[in-house]
Amino acid sequence: SFVDNGLADNGKKNGNRLTAAAGEVILSRVTSLDVGSIEQEALDLTRELCRKPSVSAEDRALDETAELVETLLTAAGFETQQLEVDGAPPAVYGELAGEGDATLLLYNHYDVQPVDPIELWESPPFEPTLRDGRLYARGAADNKAEIGVRLATIRALREAGGALPVTIRWIVEGEEEVASPHFDAIVERHAELLQADGCLWEGSGLALDGRPEIALGFKGNLAIKLDVQALTVDAHSGTAAVLPSAAWRLHAALASIRATDGSVRVQGFQDAVREPSQRAREAVAEQSPSVEDELREFFGVERFVDDLSGVALRERLTFAPTCNICGIHAGYGGPSMKTVLPAHASAWMDFRLVPDQRPADVFELIRSHLDAEGFSDVALTFLASAEPAATEPGDPFASRVIDVAERVIGKPPSIFPLSPASLPIVASLQRHVGVPGLSAPDNPVYGGSAAHAPNEHIRVQDLAPAIEFTIALLDELGAQPKAAATKS
């Protein structure tokens, strides 16, 4: 998420009870719920989940975390099973039958990012620590707190009124942080289990101005590595007059890919880019302008690329593909100085792609470009990918979720037709299940949560609006027959 989830003061609080807006659409058999109690349970569940060091990049604690997730879903009333494919940690699936015809699919992941650099953490990353109204732990924001919110809310509703008005199907995987390489195979094999009228992906929260944020889709991604081997071993830098430098060779290759003005020089890179629809452009024009304030505040910038601002900035953030260097390594990088001519140099790049750009095609275009520019010696490795995918603005399921968000929060949602981030599972669910989906404000995160960084955390104050939204949405989806909830 690029938008702060700071809790707006709606002036509708009644102690720890639901806001008036949520109360208008609360389950018919439930007259009141103690949101404070649900918050506490969500916090306790989040702590329990965050004690598991489920780092997928390091293959740590994945099976035991899957077991914990399955246990928690079973305790909440779900019929569960583990979905397995070769080479992947188990995905946990649960189903909770409801009274109505509508079915809602939930997606989450139980894996987390590595903790490095560990020395920057103010408390141990897998010992959840509450201080200053914030819960610090790796995975708290991304995205174990959302699992806690969803579980605690479902438990409270069942305890208060029995069966839910909708059937809930829930899949929780363990490889999202490494680009979900096996999720497509899981979905293809078990597509019948995932049929639903709509899906909530990983959630979003609130903008700096208090407007609920909703993402209808995500950009694709192509992650690659470039390697140059110029010498068999590092040499004394005095030989740089006569020996080739891997560092300079890599620099030249990178400069051939992207011009100094930011344009991508790879022939054909832009050819497949789909023109945004008028409805998508209108959504961006109506987004919260606070995205600029957030970017300035959290990244310490005074101006943006090409002096962009306003709608032009938001359109580029949403609709433009990117060409990014994630990291470079060559030679010596330690303290003081070492006069060395690097034998080897590497660079890691990623390209955020927009609809109709395919990662495999872009990879081949880059390989062809390097060869044509005289860099056939530069090795190119395909690391990971995700297809761009989105739910169309105006989709009936999306429209209902957007309406609930506005009624509960009391402000018009800020709609992202395409998030600048990537979520590989979206294309898989569209391809094999055909279920419309989105990211909705049921995740207690904000722009400063430091997901993927040291001192990752959530704010306790953000639990209540996430809980209230979840309650209201379940009631809304169960209030009408299935035909009214289904994608047309």
N, C-alpha and C positions, 0 to 999 in steps of 0.2 A: 504494500500500500504506500502511496505517496502522500496521503492526506492524514493529518492529525485527527485522532479519535477523541479529542478533548470533550468531556461531557458538557453539553450545553445546559444552561439553567432554563428549563422550560416553565418553571413556576407551577409545576403540576405535582410535585412530590407530596406524599402524605405519609410521613415517617418512612418506613421501609416497604410500603404498599406500592402496588402498580400505579403508573401514571394514569390519569383519567382517560387519555387517548387509548392506551392499551386496554383499560378496563371496559371500554365500549365494545371491544371485540373479543373479550376473554371467553374461554370455554363456557358454554351455557350452564354446565353443572357446577362451575366453580365461582363462588361469589367473591372470594378474595384469596390472595396468596401473599405470603410473607417473603418478599423479594430478598430481604436481608438474610433469611435462612438459606435461600437458594444460592445467594452470593457466597455464603460461608461454605456450603457444600461444594460449589464450583471451585473455590479456592483450595479446599482440601484435596479434591480430585486432581487439580492441577499440580499440587505439590507431589502427590503420589506418582503421577506420571513423570514429572520432571526429575525425580530421583533416579530414573533409569537412563544410563548414558547411551542412548540409542543412536549412535553416530553411524549413519549408513556408509559414509565414505571410508570408515575404518572397520566396518562390519562388526560393530560392538553392540552387544546386548539386544539384538533385534528380535530373536526368538522369544526371549523372556519378556520383552516389552509387548510383543504380540499376545502373549499369554495373559498379561495383565489387562490389556485392552479387551480381550475376549471375556475375561472374568468380570470386568466392570459392565460390559454390555449385558451379559447374562444376569447380573444382579439387578439391572434396570428393567428386566423383563423380556429382553430380546432372545429369539432363537438364533444361535450363532454357529458358525463354522469357519474354518480357516481355508482360504483359497490359495492353492500352491501351484507354481510352475517351476520348472528346473532352473536353478541358479538364482532364485529370488527368495528373500525372506517372506514368510506368509503374510497375505493380506487377510484382515479380519472382516468377516461379513456378519451382519446382524439384521434380523427382520422382526418388527413389532407390529402385529396386526391391529388395525384401527376399525372403528365402527363405520366410517364412511367409505365411499368408493375411491376417493383420491389417494394417490401414493406419492410420497416425497422421498427422493434419494438424497442422502447426505454423503459428502466425501471429506475425509481428513487423512492426515498421515501422522505416523507415530515416530518417524525418524527425525533427527536433528542435524544441524551443522557441526563440524569440528569446533573445538573451543579456542584454538589458537588465535591470537597470542595469549596464553594462559596468564602471563604476568600482568596483564591489564585488567583482569577481573578483580573486583573489590571483595568478592566472596566466592567460595568454591562453586563452579558452574552447575554441579549436580547435587548441591545441597541447597534447596530452595530457601531463600532468605527474604523475609519481609522487613522492609525499612522505609520510612518516610512515605507510607501508603503505596508502596510498590513491591511486587514480588519479583525477585531476581533469580533467574535460572536459565540455563540453556534449554531452549524449546518452549519457554513460557509463552512467548508471543507467536512463535512459528512451530507448531500451532496447537500445543497441548492445552492451553487455556480454553480454546474454542471447544475442544473435546469435553473439557470439564463443564463449560457452560451448557452445551447441548445435553450432556448426560444429566446434570443436576436439574435442568428445567424439565426434561422428560420424566424423571423420577418424581418430581414435585407434582406435576400434572396428573400422573397416574395415581399417586397417593391421594390426591384431592378429589379426583373424579372417575377413577377406573380407566377404561379404555380411551385412547386418544381418538379424535375424530378422523384422523388420517392414518394410513399405514405408512410406517417409516422403514425404509431400507437404508442400510448404512455400510459403507465400505471404508476401511482404514488401512492404508498401505504403508510399507516401510522403506520406500526408495525415492520419495519425492525429491529429497535433497541431492540426489545423484541423477536427476532427470527422468525418473520413473521408467527405466529401460525395459521392465517386464510388465508394466501395467497394461499395455495394449494386448498382450497375450492373455492376461488374466481376464480382461473385459471380453475379449473375443470368445474365450472358453466358457464364460459364465454370464453371457449377455442376458439370458432369461431371468437371472436373479436381480438384475439391475434395471428392469423395466419400471418406468415411473412417469408421472405427469410433469415432473420438473425436478431439477437437481440444484442443491446449494453446494457450491464448491467451497474451498477455503474462503472464509468471510473477510469482509472489510469492516470499517467502522464509521467514524464521524470526521468531517472536515474541520479545519481550524475554526470556521464560523458556525460549527454545530450542525451543518447539513449532513444527512446520511449519504455515504458513498456507496455506489453500486457499480460493479464492473461486469459488463456483458460479455467480455471476451479477453483474450490474452494474445500478445504477439508470439510468434514462433521464435525459435532460437537455433542457431548453429554455432557450436563450440568447436574450435580447431586449435591445433598446435603447429607452429612452424619451427623447424630445426635446421641449423646450419653447422656443418662440420668442416672447418677450414684446414685444421691441422690434426695430427695424431695426438699431440699433447700441447699444453700451454707453452708459450715461448717467452723469453726475455723481451721486454717491450722495445729494446734497442733494435730488434730484428724487424720492427714494423715497417722499415723502409723497403724491405724486400719480400716479406712474408705476408700472405693474406690474413685479414682479420675477420673472424666469424661475426664479431659484433657489428662492424661496419657493413658486412654483407647482409646481415639480417636487417639492419636499419634501411638499407637501400630497397630490399624486398618489401618491407612494410610501407615505405614511402611510395612505392609504385601502386599499392592497393588503394591508398587514400590520399587525396590531394590536400594541400595546405588549407584550402577553403572548406574542407570537410566533406566534399563530394567523393563518392566511391568511384574509382577509376576502372573497376572490373567491367569489361564489356558485357552487356546483357543483364547486369545486376538489377536495374530498375524496370526491365521490360515487363515483368509479370505483375508489377504492383497494381493492385486494383484501386480504382478511384473511389474514395469514400462516398457513401450515399448522402443525399441531402438530409435525411433524418439523423444520420450519424453526426454530420457537421452541426446540425442544430443542437444536438445534445452537448457537443463540446462547447459551443457558444454559450450554453446555459450552465456550464459547470461552475462550481465554486471558484472564484478568482483567488481564493486563499492558497491554491497550490503554489503560486509564486512566493508567497510569504513563507510557506513551509520550506521550500527549496532553499531560499535565502537563509532562513534561520538555522536549519540543520546542517547545511553544507558550507556556510560562511562565504557565500558569493555575493558580490554587489551587482553584477551584470551577468546576463546569459549569453550563450553563443549567438552571434550575429545581432546582439542587442534585442533579442526577441522579448516580447511582453504580450500580455493579454491573450486574446483568442489565437493569435498567430503562434505564440509559445505553446498553448495547449494543443493546437492542431498538430504541430510538429511532434510533440511528445506522444501524441496518440497515433498518428497516421504514418509517420516517417520510419523507414527501416534504419538501423544503425550499423556502424562499423567501429568496433571498440577493441582496444588493446587492454586485456585484463592484467597482464603481467609480462615482464621481460627479465631474462637472466643471462648474464654473460660475464665471465671473468671473476674478479674479486669484488666482494661487497662487504668486507669486514671493517674493523676499525683501522684508522690511520691509512696507510698506503701500501700497495703491492704493485710493482711495475711489471705487469704481465700482458702478453698478447693472447687473448682468449682463443682457444682451439675450437670451442663450441659455444653456440648461442641459441637460445630458445625464446619463443614468444607465444603467449596464449591469447587468442582472440575470440570474441563472440559477436555475432550478428543477430540483432533482433529483427525478425521478419514480419511482414504484414500479409494479409490475405492474398492468396494465389502465388506467393513466393514459397517454394519448397526447399527445405534444407539440403536435400541431396543434390538438387539442381544447382543451388548456389555453391556448394562445395566443388562441383565439377567446373563451374565458371571460374572459381578462384584458381584451381589447378591449371586450367587452360591459360588464364591470365599470366600466372607466374612463368609458365613455359614460353609464352609469346614474348614476355619482357626479358627473357634471358636468364631466368631464375630456376631452370630445371633442376639445379643442384639443391634447391631448398626443399627439404622433406615436408610434406603436409599430412597431418594426421587428423582424422575425423574422431572427435571425442564424444560428442553428444548432440542431440537435436530434439526439437519440439515443433510440431506443426502449429501455425497460427490458427485460431478457431474462435468463433464468437456466436452468440445468440443475437438474432436480428432485433434491433429496436422495434418495439411494437408487438413483440411476441406476447401472446395472452398470459403465459405464466410469468414472464418478466414484468408485464404491466401490473399484475396483481401484487407481486412482491414490492414493486416500486410504490404502489398505492399504500400498502401496509406501512412501509418505512416512513412515508410522509405523515400518515395519521399518528403513528406512535411517537416519532421524534418531533413532529410539529413543524417541520421545515421541508421544502422541496428537495428531493435527492439530487446529488451531483452524480451524473451518469457518465461512466467511462465506456464508450462503445468498444474500446480496445485498451486494455491496461498496458503500460510500458513494460511490464514484467511478462514472464512466460509461465504457463502451467500445462505441462505435457498431457495431463489426463483429459483435458477438455476435448481435444481432437479425437481421442480414443472413444470417449463416451458418445460423441456425435457420430462417429463412423460406425460403431458396432451396436449402439443402443438407440441412437436418434433422440436422446432426451435433451430438451432445452435446459439451460442452466445459467447461473450467474453467481457472483460473489456479493453477499448481502451483509448488512451491518449486525451480524451476530457474533462477531469476533472482538474480544475486549483488548484491542491493540490501538496504538496511536503512532504518529509519525516518528516519535522519538523512542520507540520500543527497542531499538538496537537489535533487531532480528539479524542474525548472521554475524553479529559483532560481539565484543566483550560487553558484559553487564546487560545482556538481554533481559527485558522485564515487561510486565504489564502494570497498569495502574488499577488499583482496587476499584476506584470510582467508575471505571469503564465497564464493570461487570453488569451493573443494573440495566443500562440501555440495551445491552446485548441480550439479556434474559427477557426483558419486556418485549423486544422485537420478536424473539423466538416464540413466545407464548401467543402473541397476536397473529403471527403468520400461520401457525398450526391451526388456529381457529378459523382464519380466513380461508385456508385451503380446504378445510372440512365443512365449510358452510354451504357449499354448492356441490351439485352432483359432478361426477367425474367428467362428463362431457364438457362442462364449463371450464374445467381446469386444464383440459388437454390442449396441446398445441394444435392449431388449426392450419 
